[in-house]
Amino acid sequence: MVTTLLNLNTSSAYQELRTLRAKLRQQNKPITGLKLATTLHKYSERGQVYVDAISEMIRYHGLQRVDEAYLTDTAPLHLITKEDAIK
């Protein structure tokens, strides 16, 4: 995981991802997995097919819920809703 984060934040192949992330921050817009995924066409030889697959996985598994997750030393952030917990 650390290697992947280092790679995404330093490799020239992911400059587009970093540029989009910076632009969204500057505009005070949400930085989402779906938006960032659009820049990952260089991550795999599959190109746009890979981007489409990642985007579909995010949607299928409801991973948009973690777009607002953040690291903190305080109480944990629960990634399921009360409704999901009682099912």
C-alpha positions as CSV (number, residue, x, y, z in Angstrom):
1,M,0.0,0.0,0.0
2,V,2.8,2.4,0.9
3,T,4.5,1.7,-2.4
4,T,1.3,2.4,-4.3
5,L,0.7,5.7,-2.5
6,L,4.3,6.7,-3.1
7,N,4.0,5.7,-6.8
8,L,0.7,7.6,-7.3
9,N,2.2,10.7,-5.6
10,T,5.6,10.8,-7.4
11,S,5.5,9.0,-10.7
12,S,5.1,11.1,-13.9
13,A,2.6,8.5,-15.1
14,Y,0.2,9.9,-12.5
15,Q,0.7,13.6,-12.9
16,E,-2.8,13.9,-14.3
17,L,-4.2,12.4,-11.1
18,R,-2.3,14.8,-8.9
19,T,-3.2,17.8,-11.1
20,L,-6.9,16.9,-10.9
21,R,-6.7,16.4,-7.2
22,A,-5.0,19.8,-6.7
23,K,-7.6,21.5,-9.0
24,L,-10.5,20.0,-7.0
25,R,-8.9,21.1,-3.8
26,Q,-8.3,24.6,-5.1
27,Q,-11.9,24.8,-6.2
28,N,-13.1,23.4,-2.9
29,K,-14.8,20.6,-4.7
30,P,-15.1,17.0,-3.5
31,I,-12.2,14.7,-4.4
32,T,-13.9,11.4,-5.2
33,G,-12.7,8.0,-6.2
34,L,-14.8,8.1,-9.4
35,K,-13.3,11.4,-10.5
36,L,-9.7,10.4,-9.7
37,A,-10.3,7.0,-11.4
38,T,-10.8,8.8,-14.7
39,T,-7.0,9.6,-14.7
40,L,-5.8,6.1,-14.2
41,H,-5.6,5.1,-17.9
42,K,-1.8,4.8,-17.6
43,Y,-2.0,2.5,-14.5
44,S,-2.8,-0.5,-16.6
45,E,-2.1,-1.7,-20.1
46,R,-5.8,-2.0,-20.4
47,G,-6.1,1.8,-20.5
48,Q,-9.7,3.0,-20.6
49,V,-11.1,-0.5,-20.1
50,Y,-9.2,-0.5,-16.7
51,V,-10.7,2.9,-15.8
52,D,-14.2,1.7,-16.7
53,A,-13.7,-1.5,-14.6
54,I,-12.5,0.4,-11.6
55,S,-15.3,2.9,-11.9
56,E,-17.8,0.1,-12.1
57,M,-16.3,-1.6,-9.0
58,I,-16.6,1.6,-7.1
59,R,-20.3,2.0,-8.0
60,Y,-21.2,-1.7,-7.6
61,H,-19.7,-1.9,-4.1
62,G,-20.9,1.5,-3.0
63,L,-17.4,2.7,-2.3
64,Q,-18.5,6.3,-2.8
65,R,-19.3,6.2,0.9
66,V,-15.6,6.4,1.7
67,D,-15.0,9.5,-0.4
68,E,-15.4,11.6,2.8
69,A,-13.2,9.3,5.0
70,Y,-10.2,10.9,6.6
71,L,-7.5,9.9,9.1
72,T,-7.8,11.0,12.6
73,D,-6.8,10.1,16.2
74,T,-10.3,10.5,17.4
75,A,-13.2,8.0,17.3
76,P,-13.4,5.8,14.2
77,L,-15.6,6.6,11.3
78,H,-18.0,3.8,10.6
79,L,-18.5,3.1,6.9
80,I,-21.9,1.5,7.1
81,T,-25.2,3.2,7.8
82,K,-27.4,2.4,10.7
83,E,-29.8,0.9,8.2
84,D,-27.1,-1.4,6.9
85,A,-26.1,-2.4,10.4
86,I,-29.6,-3.6,11.4
87,K,-30.1,-5.8,8.3
